[in-house]
Amino acid sequence: MPEAGAWPAVGCSCVRSKMVEEESVRVVHCGGSELNFRRAVFSADSKYVFCVSGDFVKVYSTATEECVHILQGHRDLLYSCSFDGTIKLWDYLDGILIKTFLVGHKLHALFTLTRAEDSVFVTINKEEPDVFQLVLVKLPKSPSQEIEAKELSFVLDYINQSPKCIAFGREGEYVAAVRDFYLSVYFFKKKTISRYSLSSSKNKKHAKNNFTCVACHPKEDCIASGHMDGKIRLWRNFDDDRKYTYTCLHWHHDMVMDLAFSVTGASLLSGGRECVLVEWRDSVEKNKEFLPRLGATIEHISVSPAGDLLCTSHSDNKIMVIHRNLDTSAVIQGLVKDRSILTGLMIDPRTKALVLNGKPGHLQFYSLQSDKQLYNLDIVQQEYINDSGLIQIELTKAAFGSFGNWLATVEQREEKESELELQMKLWKYNKKIQGFVLNTKISMPHDDHITALCFCNAERSETPTLVTAGKDGHFKVWILTDDSDIYKKAVGWTCDFVGSYHKYQATDCCFSEDGSLLAVSFEEIVTIWDSETWELKCTFCQRAGKIRHLCFGRLTCSKYLLGATENGILCCWNLLSCALEWSAKLNVRVMEPDPHSENVVAVSRSSGGSDLFVFKPSEPRPLYIQKNISREEVQWGVFVPRDVPDSFTSEAYQWLNRSQFYFLTKSQSLLTFSTKSPEEKLTPTSKQLLAEESLPTTPFYFILGKHRQQQDKKLNETLENELVQLPLTENIPAINELLHTPAHVLPSASFLCSMFINSLLLSAETKSAEEIPNDVNMEEEKESDDSDEENNFTEHVQTTNNADLEEDIVYQLSKSEEKELRKFRKVDYSWIAAL
């Protein structure tokens, strides 16, 4: 039996560095970054909204919700300035970086004023970790792209690092900052500072008076401050330490998260954990409007420069664009950040969407291509109560089966160790409604926590089968059967088999690729069961620690079974020889097989971060190793099959040809391996929005809009070349009656209709071509004979004298053609003018 040893990595690093240069494959953010980290900012024309997303700035269209640009350049988290000590100037319409100003300090917030075009205000942290200062940075003018901006002027100290706690008022005449129980106001003209305190060591009632946010009136000397106790205080006369006053507005039952004045200052907007946007008209408590049921805590509020739009950032990683009349205009939904991802990462076989925990009690379906949420599936189906002390129902497990036809979920609630509530639900996909419908609900499927569940997804499987493993020492097999319906149209799930092994806790389970075998781990022992008879075939016991992950090999490696233990040992067993094939020392946190190849990915935790290993179970030597794919711990991973296989030429990256590997970090950032930057992955439709921003930007427009535009252009050119003189309609009584008579004195519609139709008819005096006498026709024929002779003489002269102009000679009509033409000349066409 081979002994466990360190995983060999000879030569792998050299191959990796060479291939990275050749193929430019790198770890990139593909979504999941927080959109609600800082306040969103509107463009001057309100057509775009900018938000921080990890170390990028994303530019969204307020009309279509599409991401039109991703501005990349900082090396750390962005505030529109960054922790890396730089301020960047962008051309956001083209996504081009214009200049980079090197400040040198760690920047936490950035503020700009209209009157100070060559300066910005930033929040810096100099020496002590919790001491922040507001300083003025002079931006020097230079043609170079990178410029040092070292000229700093101190403004305020003892401030909060959050931008919500700093505000400029009355067109930049003063700046207000709050922290703890203190309000500080700096006057630029006087260069004086006034400080006001709400704290009192003798009075305990002020324990929740902490400042949480601040906003300044744009026209008047008025400062609004939000507090932990849910109150809003309006400060006036703050230029005098003795005459200052404040009044209170109170509606929020919890802390005020953010405040913002409208552009004119006529109203004040506030938001908090109640998920309600409150508008205080004229800053009066009785005069307020509400926009309720916004879905999650309001963390930030922004107002557009024109005042026609505002937006709110929410704790569920969502930005809502709202009209001034409090009607929702657009919703930009990112990957919902749950408290913990318990279900892991799954791929919906139908939509290829990423599926994981979303809002409390929901599964979210997330598009990896567009970095947008598709929809939420309510699993718990109970109203969520936002109370920190309340124990909620948690969605802990989920799995897809039968090619996306079935979905199994497990939810639990546990107030005490002895009061566990478990419920398993099975959902069937309904083609009519294009969604999942609850089919079976099973209360307490196990007597203890469920540790794993998996479907048998083999093509030869006739009956849908689900296996669950629990800490109660059992694994249970659930099958789909007739649900005692006399018409045999109703089906439901029932327990078909219960297995155990020496009362050990079951930790994981999985089916082989063909569905013939089931592997269930019971602490340190792996058991193999026949899926036809549910007989125990063999067991593997290495005493290397409790089994954390189980995984069968695929395709040519289907005879191997992999197991990772909590003690940092990765084992590979041969199912034909029932022996250990090889083992290695590797602290595996994530182990995922590629559904379209023999490759398996294992992610381990090391002192420097998380390391990735790609290998085949048949070979103990890894195919590819990459150190430090993330500085954080990688918690989940999943392979996503490609619609079109990629064509990496190097052996080191061929494992990415058929599938793409995504992984989720502890901070719930979603990353992947790619050759494209986030900006390059934007769809052409998103790019086109910038070039055609003045035109309709619906998806239907992009199908037919250009075609119609070309048709209109051709029609205009035709009309310009062929001038058509239309008869005047001024003297037609029917038209004058309709257009020039006031609507309230017009006669009945029946009278107008008959009068209008009569005006279109031919007059009785006009004779048709058929009523013309024959003698008139004879005279016309004689005239035509004479004209023919003249035309022939003229044609002969032109042919003799102008032989070089043969191409310009007008085609001459025959006798019969001229006869028909004269008939049409006699017809009265004046009725066409009425059209």
N, C-alpha and C positions, 0 to 999 in steps of 0.2 A: 504494500500500500504506500503510495507516495506521501511524504510528509508535507505538512503545510509550510510554505516558504514565502518570502517576500516576492511580490509580482515582478517578473523580469521586465526591465525597461531598456535593455541595451540597444542603442542605435535609434530608439524611438524619437528622442528629442531632436536629433539631427534631421531625421526625415520630416518631422513635423515642421520645424522652422523653415526648411527648404520649400515644403509644399504650401505653407502659408503665403510665402512670397509669390509662388507660381499661381495659385488659385485665388488668393486674397480671401480665404474663408476666415471668418472671425465671429466672435460672440457679439451679438447685437441685441439691443432692446427691441422687442417686437410688440410691446403693449403692456398693459398692466400698471404702468407708472401712474402716480397720483396726479390727477387733473385738478384736485382741490387743495394742493399744497399751499398755494398763495392765491390772492385775488386775481381774477381774470381782468384783462384790460381790453377796451374797445379801441378800434381804429378811429380816426377823426371823422370818417364818413359812416361809421356804424356798420360797415359791410363785413368786417372781420372782427373776431375776438381772439386774443392771444392768451394762452395759458401755459404754465410750467408743467412739464411732463418728464420727470426724472432729470436727466442732463440735457434735455431738448426744450425748445419752445415750439409749441404747436400752434398753427394758424388755422382757424376754422371759419367757414362761411356762416354768417348768422342766418342766411336765407335757406341754405340747403343742408346744414350740419356737416358738410364734408370737410375733411382735413385737406387743405390746399397746399400747405407747406410745413416742413419740419426743419426748424433752424437748429443746426448742430454746430458746436464749437467749443463749449465749455467742457471741462474735465471733471466737474462735480455737479452737485445739485444746483439748479438755476433759480434765481429770483428775478430774472432779467439782468441781474448781475450774478456773480457766482462765488462759491467758497474758494475758487481758485484765484481770487483777487483780481479778476478782470471785469471790465465793462465793455460790452460789444454793441456796435452800431450796425443795424441790419437794414437792407432793402427787402422788406417782407414780401413785396409783390413778386420779386424774382428769387427770393430765398438766398440772396447774396450777402456775405459778410463784408461790410465796408471798412470798418476800423475796429481795432482792439486797443483799449486803454488799460495799461498795466498799473493798477493802484498799489498792489503789494500786500494789502491787508485782506483778511477774510471778510467778505462782504455779505451782509445778511438781508439788506433791504435797499431799494433804490427809489428815489423820488425826483421828479423833474418839475420845474416851474416854467411857465411861458415866458416870463420876463427875464429869466436867467438862461439864455440859450447856450452859453458856453460853460455852464456849470451844472452839476447835479449834487443831490444830497444822498449820502449813503450811511448805513448803520454799520459800524465796525466794532470788532472785539480786539482790544489791544493786548492786554497782559492777563488779567484775571479772567477766568472762564465765564463768570456770570455778570461781568461789567461791560455795558455796551455804551457807545457814544454815537451821536449824530454829528456828522462832519460835512462840510462843503468841499467838493472836489472840483478843481479847475481843470477843464478839458482843453489841453493845448491844441492849436491848429497846426497840422503838419500833413504833407502829402503821403507820408509813409503809412503802412497799414497798422503797424504796431507802434504805439506811442506810450511813453511813460507819463503817468499822471500822479506826481508825487506832491503836488501843492494842495495841502489839506488845511481847512480852517475849522476850528472847533465851534460847535453850536450848542449842544446840550449833552449832559451826561446823566447817569442813572435813569436809563430808559429801558424799555422792553425791546427784545430783538424782533418781535412780530411787527410787520408793517401796519397791522390793524391798530396798533397803539401809538401811531404817529400820524398827525394830520396837519395840513397847511390851510390857513383861513384868510378870508378877505383878500383874495388875489395875491397871496404870498406875503402879507404884511406881518404875519406872526405864524409860529408853529407851536402846536400843542402835543405833549407826550404824556402818557400815563404809565405808571408802574406801581404795583401793589396798592397802597392807599393814597398815592400822591399824583397830583396833576401839575405839570410844569408847562409854563407858557413863555416862549422867547419872542421878544419884539425886535424885529430887524432894524427899524429906524432908531429906536431908543437904545438898542443893544443891552436890554435889561431882561432879567428872568423873574417871573412871579411863580411861587409854588403854593399849592393849596393841598390840605390834607383832610381826609375823612376819618383817619384812625384816632382811636382814643383808648389808652390803656386802662382807663377807669370804667369805661362803658363797654360791656360785652355785646351790646346790640349791634355794634359796628363790625362784628366779626366777618360778615359777608359783604362788606362794602367795597371789596377789592375792585379796582378798575379792570375791565376786560377789553375794552375797545374805546375809540374816540373818533369823532367826526366834527368838522368845522363848517359853519354856515358860509356859503360862497359870497354872500353880499353883506351880511350883518356881523357884528361882534357877538357871536353866539357859539358856544362849544357844547356838543352833546357827548356824554360819556355813558358807556354801558357798564353794568356791575354784576357781580356774582349773585346778588339777591334778586335779579330779574328787573331791577329798576333802571330807568334812563333819567339822567340828570342833565338839565339844560342850564349852563353857566353863562351869566351875563355880568357886565361891569368888572371883568376880571383884570382890567388894566389898573385897578385900584385895590390894594390888599384889604382895605377896610370896607369898601362899598360893594364888594362882589356878592352876588346872590345866585341861588340855583333853585329850580323847580323840578318836581319829579313827575315822570310818566311811568305808570306801572300796569303791564298786562302779562308779561312773561312770568311763568312760575319758576323757571330755572334761569341760569345765567344768560345774559345777552351776548351772543356770539359776535355780531358785527352790526355796524351802523353806517348809513350813507345818506347824505342830503341829496335832494334832486338838484338839477343844474340851476334852477331859479331859486332854490331854497324854500319853496312853498310847502314842501313836505319832507318828512324824515322817514327813512325805511329802516326797519329792524328785523332781526331774525335770530332764532335760537333752536333749542332742542325740540320745540313743539312742532317743528316742520311746517310752520306758518309764517308767511311774509306779512308783516304789519306795516301799513302806511299811516303815519300820523299827519293829518292835514293841518297846516298852520301851527304844528307843534302843540296841538290841543288834545287832551286825553279823550274827550268825548267825541271828537271828530276823527275817527280812524276807520280804515278799510282793511280787509283781510284777503289773502290768497292762501287758502288752507290745503291740506293733504298733498304736500310736495314730496312726500315719500321718505325723507331723511333729514337729519339735522342740517340747518343752514349754517355754514361756516364762514362764508364770505359774501358780500354784496358789492356790486360794481354798477356804476351808471355811465352811460355813453356820453361823450362830449356834447352831442346834439340834444340829449335828454329824451330821445324817442324810445330808447331801449334801456333795459337794465338786465343784469344777470346775477344769478345766485349759484354759489358752489356748495355742494352737499357732501356729507360724510360718506355717502355710498359711491363716491368718485363720479359725480354727475355735475354737469353745468346746465342750467336752464336759462334760456334767453326769453325775456318777458317784455311784452309791450308796455307802454306807459299806462294803459288802462287796466293793467294787471291780467292780461290774457297771455297765456303761454304761447310763444312763437316757435321755439326750437328746443330740443333736448339733446345734449351731447353726453352720451353715457359711455364711460370707460369701464374697465374691468372692475367689478364691485369687490371692494376689500372687506371680506368678512373677518370676524375676530380670529378665526382659525379655519384652515381648509382641511376638513376632516374626510371629505369624500375622495380626495385626490384629484388627479387630472384624467378626464375621459374624453373620447372623441365620439360624437354622435355619428353613427354610420351613414345616416341619411343626408345630413346637412354639412358634414365634415366640420362642425362647430366644436369648439372647446367647451366642455361641460364641467362645472365645479360648483362649490358652494357660492351663493350670491347673497341676496338680502336674507335676513333671518328667516329660516324655514323655506327657502327657495333654492332651486337650481337655476343657474344662469347659463344660457347658451350664447357663446361669444364667438364672433367671426374673427378668425386669425388673419384673413386677407385684408379686411377693412378696419381692423382694430376697433370694432364697435360691437355693442351688445345686440343680439338678435331679439331675444325675449327671455322672460322669467317664467319658470314653472313653479307654481305654488304647491309645495308638497305637504306642509303642515296644515294648511287651510284653516288657520286661526289668525285673528287680528293680533298684530304685534303691539305690545305695550312697552313703551320706552321707559323702563324703570331699572336703574342699575342694581337695585336690591332684589329684583324678581328673577327667579330661576326659570329660564325659557326652555322651550322644546328645541332640541338641537337635531339637525340633519347630519347623521354620522357616516352613513354608507350609501353608495349608489353604484349600479352597474347596468350596462346595456347588454341585451341578448337577442339572439335570433335576427341578426342583421338590422337591428334598430326597431324591431317590432314590439319588443318588451323592454321595460325599465323597472328595475327593483330598487327600492329605497328603504332605509332604516332610520327611524327617528327615536330619540330617547329623551327622557326627563328624569333627573335624579336629585331630589332634595336631600335625601340621606342615603347612606350606603344600603340600607334595608328597604328603601322605597324607590326601586327602579321601575320606570314605566317604559316599556318597549313596544314598538309597533312597526311592522313591516308592511309595505304597500307595493303592489305590482300594478303597473300601468301599461295599457295596450295602446299602440299607435293607431289613431283613427284617420284614415285617408280623407274623409269628408271634411273634417274640421282642421286637418293638417296639424294635429297635436296629440298629446297623450291624454288618455281618459282612464280614471281609476277603475281597475277591474276587481282586485281582491285586497282586502285589508285583514291582516293577521295580528292579533294582539298577543303579546308575550310569546314570540316564536322560540325564544330561548329563555332559560331561567336566569341568565346573566348576560353581560355585554356581548354583543356580536362583534367578532374580531375580523371577519372576512366574509365575502360572498362573491360568487362567480357563476356565470352561465356556461352551459355547454354549447359552444358556437360552432360545432362541427357540422359540415354540410350534410353528412349522412344521418344526423340526428333527426328523427321524425317527431318526437315529442319534446317540446321545450322543457328544459331541465335547469333547475337552480339549486345550488348548494350553499348553505350558510354554516359558518363555524363560530362557536361561542366559548366563552370562558367557563361555561357550565360543564365542559368536558365532552361535548357532543358536536357532531356535525350532522346536519339534516339535509335530506334530498327532497326537493319540492318539484312536483310535476303538474302539468296542465291537464285537467280532466273535465268531463261533463259535470255541470254543477246542478244535478238533480232537477233538470228541467224536462217536462214531458215532451216538448218539441225538440229537445237536445240542441237548442241554439245557444244556450248560455254555458259558458265555460269559466272555470275558476281553478285556483291553485290549491293543492293539498299536499300534505306530507306523505312521502312514499317510503322513506327509509331513515332510520336514526342509527348512526354509528358512533363508536367511542373506542378509546384505547387506554386501558388501565387508569381511567379517571383523570388523565392528564388534560390540561387546558388546551383546546385547539387554537392555534395561533394564525394559521394561513391555509389556503386551499387553492387549487388550480386544476384545470382539465388539460389533457394532452391535446395536440393539434387535431388529431382525428377523433377525439372524444372517447376513445376506448378506455383510458385510464384516468383516475382521479387521485391526485396527491393531496394529502392532508397532513400538516405538521402538528404534532402534539408536543409542545415545548421543545425538547432536544431530539425528538424522534420523528422521522418522516415515514408515513404509511402510504402504501400504494394499493388502490382498490380498483376492482373490475367494474366498469360502469354498467355492464349488462346484468350482472348478478349481485353486485355490491359485496363481493367476497374480497377479503384481505389477501393480497398477493404476496407482498414482501414488505419489509421495514428496513430503514437505514438509521443507524445510530452512531454518531461520531463523538458525542459528548463534548462538542465544541461550543456549547451555549444554546440558548433558546433560539429557535428558528424565527427569523424576522421576515424573510421574503422567500417565496418559492416560485420557480419558473421552469417550464418545459422548453426544450430546444425545438426548433422549427425546421421544416424541409429536410435537408440531409442530416441535420443534427437532432432529429426528433427522438433519438434513442437516449438522449441525455436529460438529466434533471439537475437544475441548479438550486442551491440553497445558501442563503446568507444568514449568519448568526449575529446575535448581539455582542459576542466577544470578538468580533472582527475577523471571522474566518469565512471565506467563500469556498463552498464545496461543489464538486461536479460528480454526479453518480452516473454510471452506465447501467441502463435498465435491462440490457440483454445479459450482462454478466452479473448484475446485482452487486456491483462493487464500486468502491470509490475510484474514480478516474484520476482526479487531481484535486488539489486544494491550494489556497493561497491566503496569505494574511492581508485582508483588505476590509476596512471598516465601511461596509456598504450601507448607504442610506437610501439609495434609489437603485432599483434594478428593473429594466424594461427591455423586453424582446421586440425586435422589429418584425411586424406581421408579414413583411414581404421578402425577408431574407433570413439567413442564419445568424445574423449579428445580434449581439446583446450589449446594452449599455449599462455600465455600473458607475455610480457616482459615489465617491467616498469623501469623508470629512478629514481634513488635515489641519495642521497648525496654521498654514498660510491661506486656507480657504477650502474650496471644494475642487476635487480633481475628477476628471472623466476618463474612463477606460472603455474601449470598444474591443470586443473579442468574440470568437466563436467557441461554443462549448467543446468542440472537438479539438481545439488547440489551446494549450495553457498560456501561450505567449500572446499578449494583446496586439491587435492590429493597429491601434491608434491610442495615444495617451496625450492628454492636454491638462497641464497643471493650472490651478487657479482660474477655473472658468468663472468663478465668482468668489468675492471676498466673504460672502455670506454663506450660510448653510443652505444647500439645495435640498428642498423637502419633497418635491414631486417632479416626475418627468413623464413624458408620453411621446410616442412616435405618431406622426401624422402622415398617412400615405400621400404621395404626390399625384396630382392629376396627370402631369406629364413628367416622366422620369428625367432627372438631371443627367449631365454627362461630365462628371469629374474624371479627369484622366489619371490622376495620381492614385495609387493604391491606398494611400492614407485617407483619402476622402471618398472612396467609392461606397462607403457605408451610408453616405448621404444621398446616393443617386435615386433610390426608390422611395425613401421616406425622409421626413425632416423631424429632427428631435427638438422638442421644446421642454424647458424646465422652469420651475417656479422656486424662487428663493424665499427665505424666511420673511423678508419684508414684502412678499407677494409681488415681486417684479418678475415679469415673464421674459425669458431670454431664449435665443435660438442660435444656431450656426447658419450663417448666410454670407453670400458674396456681395449683397446689396445693402446699402445704407437705408435707414428709414425713409429718407427723402426720395431715394430711387424707387422704393416700393410703392409710392403713391400711384394711384390709377390715373390713366390719361384723362379720364373724366374730371377728376379733381383738378388737374393742371389746367384744363380748358376753362374752368370757371374764372380764372384770373383774366384770361384773354378776352372773355366774353361776358364780363360782369354786368354790362348794361343790357344784356339780352336775357330772355327767359332762360332759366337754368334748371328746368325739370329734366329728368331722364328721357321723357318723351320728346323733348326739344332736340336732344342730341341725336335722336333717330331720324326725325323729319325736318328739324329746324333749318339745317343747312340746305337741304334739298329744296325746300320752299323758298328760301332766300335766293338761291340761284334761279329758280323759276321766275320769281318776281323781278329779278334783275334783267332776265331775257325779255320778259313782257314789257318792261319799261323801255328797253332799247328798241323793241318792235314798234311801240307806240310813238317813239320819237322819230323813227324813220318813216312811218306811215301815218301822216297826219290825217285824221278823219274829221270832217266838218259835220257836226251833228246839228240838225234843225233846232231852232229855238222853241222853247215851250212856254213863252210868256203869254201868248195869245190864246192858249187852250183853256177854256173855262173850267174844265174838270180839274186841271192841275192847280189853277188859281184858287178854286174853291177849297181844295184840300190843304194847301200850304199857307194861305194868307187869311183864312178865317179863324178867329179864336176858337179854341176847343170847346168852350162852354156854350157857344151859340151855334155849333155845327148841326145840321139836320141829321136825321137818322142814318145809320150805316147803309141800310137797304137803298135809300134814295141816292146816296153818294155813289154806291156801287153801280147802280144802273146808269147814272149819268156818266161815270167813268168808262164803263164798257161801251156806251153809245159813242163816246168820243173816239174810240178806237176803230169803229166800223167805217167802211168806205161810204162816201156820199152818194146819193142817188144819181147825181149828174155825171159821175165818172163812169165811163164805159170800159168794159174789159176788152181784152184783145180778141176774144171770140166774137164780140158783137160788131166788129169793124166790117163794113161792106166789102164785097169782093172787088168792086171797081176801084176802091181806094188801094187795095193791094196791087191791082194791075198797074196803077199809076206809080206806086212805089217801085215795082219791078223795073219799069222804064227808067225811072230816075237812077235806080241802082245800076242799069246797064250803062248809062252815060257816065256814072261815077267810076265804073270799072274801067272804061276806056281811058279816062283821065288818069286813073291810078296806074294803069299799065304804061302809059306814056311817061309818067313821072318816074316810074321804076326803071324804065329803059334809060332815061337821061342819067339817073343816079348811078346806074351800073356802068355806063360809058365813061362818065367824068370822074367818078369817085370809086374806082375799083378797090382802093385800099381800105375802104370803110364798109366792107361787106358785112362785117359782124354787127354794125350798128343799125342796119336797115330794119325798120319796123315790120313785123309780120302783118301781111295783108289778109283781110277777111274774105271769105268766099261769099257768093251771092246768097246762099241759104243762111249763112251765119249772120250777115247783115240784115236779112229779113227778120230773123228771130230777135235781133237786137232792137230793131225799130218797134216791134210789138211791145217790148218792155218799156220803151220810152214813152208810150202812150198811157201807161198805167200810173195812177195817182198813188204815190208813196208818202203823202204828207202825214198819214196816220202813224208812221213810225216815230214821229216826233213825240208822241204821247208816251212812248216807252222810256 
